[in-house]
Structure formats: C-alpha cells, structure tokens
C-alpha cells in the first residue's frame, strides 16, 4: 500500500474514525463517531436497534458515503475524494445479517467470484483458497450446493468464508446471528471466535451480549448516533458509568440475553 | 439500521422451518379441479363437454348459411391444394423470427442496462433509453415496418441494404426491443439491493456486479414474460408481408385467397401460426405456474 508511509501503519492502528456523521434525509443516524481500532483488536458494538451500528459498519465499507468526518485504514484516508472504492473494499470484509449469498451460484462460485473478478486470481488459485477455507470451517462437502439448500447457519458461515477469501485486513460483522434460529447461532459464533483467535481485526455489531463479553477486547455502546461509552467488557457489563448503558443492559438481562 | 428493512425479506425467504403452503401439484388450472375431485368429476366433465360441443356443432351446421360459410372458410379441397405452399412459406416467418429474436434480446438488454444506470452523470444515457422505449412502444409496429421497409430503400443510400425484407426485420427488432427492454428492467429492479451491496462490498465494480450478480438473477425471473413477447413476435412476422415482394405465409395466403375467391388459405395460414404459438403459450403458462409455486414455497430461485 502506497499510503502506509504516511503514518498509522506502523503504530498498529488498523482503523481510525474521526467525527463520522451520516444522515438519511432529515434523520441523522451517526452524530460524530470517533473510534480507533488496533490491529488484531476485536471490538463489539452494542446498542439498541436504530442506534447506528449497521450504518457505521456500512460507512466503513463505503457502502454509504459519509456526510462528514474521515475514516483511515492503516493510515490511508479512504473517505478522501478520488479513492478507488473497489480497492478499499477488497481490504475490508463485511458480513450481513441477511447473508446475501448469490442464490444463482453454488457455494464455491459464491466464494471465488470476487477473488477471480476483482482480484484477478487465476480460477485454480481462487478455488484452492476457497476449498481450504471451506475445509477449515467444516463446509467442504457443501461446495457444490446452492445457497437455498443450506441451513441459515451454513449460509452465514459461507458468507463469512466468502468475505475471508478476499484476505481482508479487517472484518465487519453486522448482526450476523440475528436472522438465525437459536440453535444455529452457536456454529456461527464459533467461526467468529476462531477468527478472533487467529488475530483478525474485527468490528462486530451484535445483540449476543454473552458472546460480546467473551470475545471482545473492547465494547462500544452506541446510543443516539454516538459512542456513549466504551471500555473493556468486564467493566462495561459490571459497572457501566452511563445511565443509558445501565438501562440498556438491564433490558437485555430482563430479556434473558445475558 | 436505516436500511435494515431489507434483512427481513431475506429472512422470510431463507430460513428453514417456515410453514410451507401445500404443493401445487397439477400445473393446469383447467384440469387441476378434475384431478382433485376424482373419476366422477372426469365423467361429468366429459359428458358436459360432449353435450355442449354437440349442441354448438348441431346448431351451427343446421343454420341456413352454414354451407356457404363452410365452402368459403373450411373448404377441404382448397385447404389440401394451398396448405403445403403456405406451410413452406411459413418457414420465412420462422426465419424472420429467428433472425430478429437474438438482436432483440441483446439490444433490449442494453437498453434496460442503460436505463438502470444510477447517478446524475448517466442522466443523458438514461434519458435516451427512456425516449427510445417511449417512442417505439407508442408507435404501431406496422407503421415502423412501413416507414423502414419502404422509406429506407427509397433513399437509395450507398452501402445501405435495399432489401425491404431486411428493413422489415430491422423494424421488428427496433419495435420489440422497446417492449423487451421494459421486461428486463422489471427483472433488474426485482433483484434486491442487498445483492448489489454484497457484490460491491466484495470489491466488485459496477459492471461485474451487473454482469455476474444482477443480470443473471433478473433474466431468470423474466423468462415467462420474455416468452410472451416471443409469441407476439412470431405473430408479428406477418407484418413484414406488407413490404416484401417474396411472400411469406400470410402474403401467400392472401394471394391464394384472391386467386381462388376462397378464404380457406387464410385459415391455413392461421393454423400454421397456431402450431408455433400455442405450444409456446402453454410453455409460458407452465413456467409461470412453476415460478409461482417456487416463490410460495420460499425456495428462492
């Protein structure tokens, strides 16, 4: 990366957000987000629906243009005008709540499409990479299936593999277990846990509080479009400083999710 | 969050264990009730059909004017003498169709893609596509056939084909592309935005996303309406008859009708069109029914 020399890459910062704002019409969803994510760091974004978690992740992936503020990946500003968005996105993987696998392609083709067409990998190499990943996550026997033949948990694991096949620097996970039946959640969480253990830098929006507490290096509580409180999981979950954080966690506990 | 609504649709579509509607079983809406009710229903239907057709046939053949009508339209001798030639000429209609259809499919797809390009930069491209489809959908196809088929050869331009048949087929391509482009566009718009988001998030550009993710899904969904337009095109190949000298099925039938003072050749031409269009139409119905069942079963594509 040419921009690595401009500082940031060497200091172990994978991702930095400065005053990121985003509105949809009159609704301001992000009201100035500042966040620094270190390399190999796992950050969980928690907060009520509508607090801006998904929008934040979509902004980092440049699926939504920011209205104000700047985003840096390894020191390179990706929100600068003239940046090649496709090149940026190849370094930042995102996995969606609704999987979004391509229904007209087999699992293998879902995974190899972008490496072949966006990275320009030879087909054999892309398939080798895909098969190794499928093997690693116990999906090797599904390579020739179409997505609608898979369970929700399998589809989501394929979606994760599809993002990983681009060998991204950072993974963004947007409530990846929210659309799953409860008994299928664990298989997806175990994949994410393995990624964390492998040192992947991750930003995870989630409602799975027990999982967040277990896996995160740091928790960010989003409320009303700002990061209201952040800190290590133990502190956030046991002694939150903000009243709103306390009330949110209280509701989660009452719902039996923690 | 603001765009989170998209997730719900997919959830409903993909999750296993959803209650499924009973399988559609028989595809025909005409025969399905019979199969459901069993042998007694079939017997009643057969009897009823025999009675209705019998009464209709009896009253028609008994009417005072029937012999005249039969001789003018359903004359067996005329039919035997003219049908082979008309059937042979019908190959021309099939040829017009076969030549026009690939160009229509390609050109219409181009128009649909032009019209779906986002952003202010592409406004002129979108506008051109819109003006084009508005114009050719608004003008009768026969008029386009006349204008091009008679008009262009009359210009006598160097390097431009003089064959009216060529321009007749060009007219069909121009006119039908406008309709087919709208069919494609409906298909493109039916692909959920989350599919585009998924492709773009992987670093695929606008064009590869369209090429590998959007268009394949769009085309699959619009196969039945596309086939409908195939049927219409096969019929409208008869319009080329207005400008060409070498007769196709319709023109040959007209010639025979005028020479023999009998309308049976026209019926023979009609029969030839039906031989092609009826099976096509049934195929469309079958595809539509299958597509609906799949959608209701939540099985995706």
Interface residues (C-beta under 8 A of the other chain):
Chain A: X24 X27 X29 X49 X50 X51 X52 X53 X54 X55 X58 X61 X63 X86 X87 X88 X89 X90 X93 X94 X96 X97 X98 X99 X100 X101 X102 X103 X104 X113 X114 X117 X118 X119 X146 X147 X148 X151 X152 X155 X162 X163 X166 X178 X179 X181
Chain B: X1 X2 X3 X4 X6 X7 X8 X9 X10 X11 X14 X15 X16 X17 X194 X195 X197 X198 X199 X200 X201 X202 X203 X204 X205 X208 X212 X213 X216 X217 X220 X299 X300 X301
